[in-house]
Each structure stands twice: as C-alpha cells, then as structure tokens.
Amino acid sequence: MRKEYDFSKMKGHKNPYAKELKKQVTLRLGIDVIRYFKDLSKQTGLPYQNLINLYLGQCAHSGKKLTLNWAS
C-alpha cells in the first residue's frame, strides 16, 4: 500500500451512484421538530439534517405507521 495517492487527475470523474444516494427536497418542519434535532445534533456531533434522514430512514425500513387522531 502506498503512503500517498494522487487524486489530482480525477477531475470530471463523478461517482455514478451519487444521485441514487440522496435527493434534495424542501420540507416545512415545525420549529419544535427542528429544535429537537438540532439539540440532538449537539449531543451526537452529527449534522441535524443527517439525524432527520437517519430517523426517517429507520421509520421507512421498519414500516412504522403514523397514528393520526382527527378530532371531530
């Protein structure tokens, strides 16, 4: 294994799978939700956007369902 690698000639070679990993979207989140994840971010050292993504990913993979209770 080399001590150093030269990646200077790698310009223009993008990861072909990068677009499949994440997609930018716009969400309107409650201030309390943002505050919660920003506080958690300070505790964990992870960016709050990553924490939101990790949480939503866990919900999606586990098939977690939201319970809605509409008042009549």
N, C-alpha and C positions, 0 to 999 in steps of 0.2 A: 504494500500500500504506500502511496506517495505521501510526503509530508504536506504538499500543497497541490491544488488543482487549479488550472487556468480556465475560468469560465468566460473570459472576455470575448471569445469568438461565438458565444451562444446567443448573440442578439438576433432577434427575429424568430427564434425557436420557442414558441409558446407551448405550454402544456395543452395537448389536445383534449384533455379531460377536465380542464379547469372550469369550463362553462357548465359542466354537468354537476359540479360540486355544490355550488351556491348560486342563487339568483337574487338580485337586488329587487326589493319590493318596498312599497311605502305602506306603513301601518299607522293607525291612530291608536295609541295606547293611553290608558289612564295615567294620570300623574302619579297616583299611588303605586301602580304597577312598575313604572319606570324607577321610582324611588326605591322600591323593594329590590329590583335587580341591580341598581347602582350601589346600594348598601352591600348587597351580596358580593358585588364586584370588588369592593374594598376589602372584604374579608378573604376572598379567594385569590385575588390578584389577576383574575380573568376579566376581559372586557365584558361589559354588561350585555352587549349585543350577542356575544358568544354564549353567555349564560341563557339568554332567552331562546336562542337557537337550540341549545342542548336540551332545555326543558321541553320545548315543543317537539323536538325530535323523539324524546322519550315517550311523550304522550302519543305521538303518531305510531311509533313502533309497538307500543303495548296495546294499542287500540282503545286507549282511555276515552270514555264518553263524557261529555259535559251534561250535567243535570241542570235543566232550565226549569224554573218555577215561576210561571207567569201569574201575577196577582190579577184577579178579575174584579 
